[in-house]
Amino acid sequence: MGRIRRWAPRVVGIIVTVACLVGAGRLLWPQPGLGEQPGSTTRQLAFVRDSLDEGSDTAAQDLFPEGYVFSNVLYGLAWAQAAQTDAELRDEALRESRWALARLESDEGRAVFSPRLQPTYGVFWAGWTNWLRGAILSLDDTDTAEVQRFSTHTAEIAQAFAAADTPFLQAYQGQAWPVDSTVAIASLRLHDKLFGAKYTAVIDRWVEQTKTRLDPSTGLLPHQVASTDGSMKTGARATSQTVIHRFLPEIDPAFAQRQYALYRHHFVVHPGGFGPAVREYPKGVDGSGDVDSGPLVAGISLSATVVAVGAARVNGDQMLAAAIGSEGELLGLPIDLPWSKRYAFGLMPIGDAFVVWSSTARLLTGAPTVAEHDLRWWWRLPWLATLGLIAVAPWALALARTLRTRATRADEPA
């Protein structure tokens, strides 16, 4: 027992020190460039697929109303994006993304949405489903029946926007969020990219209407609006902003650049010298977390910070995308195995779906413009200093004793 008591602190100390060294390595490991994607992408997707087979989408639906749709659509989109970067993944990506699309269009996928809305089942379901269908066709447009379905659904979405007095259509009866309409409008632009310009007037009208309904305090699209006229109910918030900025460059690159710069200014922070991270509310505004943002830590939304990687990638902001990606490898508690990779011990598979969708993000309607945005060159130093202190802490007492003994011996007469 005495031997165990002597060795136990040393074993714990070794484990802590090695964990800190591994964490430092993860933080310093280079992240993929804008035209690249993580080498672990297929292993991340393997974990998400296994989770979906075990019912993770149904479990996510119990957490928030769009859980089932997001779980499947992000999985399908991540495959489609990955195949755009790596052509060798094309066949598998088509199979898996079509499987995900079928789940979106199932009774379970449409269960919480109203068929009485315009477009049918509301702009959230219609927009994300149409974007995934377009992403699939961007890989293979030889299925004439699928091309016709894409054309039909795109026309329905365009007609709904053309007939509305507001640029922000309803996702649920009497409820509208600008982010949902942004995804739907992006699907119109993708249709025009693949099959010829047809909805330019609808898209341009949407952009002009949107510019008149911005949050006056930030200049950004609001979080929630009145369903009747698009007037603001809730100002800009990060959980919707990060998704908006993933899709806005697909619609209008010039408008997107200006909006992204404002988003960067109002939401990207370095709390306590650490970061970068994304606040849920703009700087100077405090608020509580909810089902969209999750719990807030010092005002930071972990979910928005994850999705910000995708927004940064498509807006040409390599430095921010790489920094948040590196922090995710440090703080996300990844379990990296030869056959799968998961974060947070795999406890929240929908979180893994958001991670892989964001880390593979790329524009489907054009190429990103590399933008110059400030980022503290020393952003890693606080993390490395903290890891260093934790690594040394288990040995501090023994080190102090050694130094004290040496000092005592030095003071003894020869």
Beta strands, then each sheet from edge to edge (+ up, - down):
strand 1: 224-225
strand 2: 232-234
strand 3: 268-269
strand 4: 277-278
strand 5: 296-297
strand 6: 300-301
strand 7: 335-336
strand 8: 341-342
sheet 1: 1+ 2-
sheet 2: 3+ 4-
sheet 3: 5+ 6-
sheet 4: 7+ 8-
end
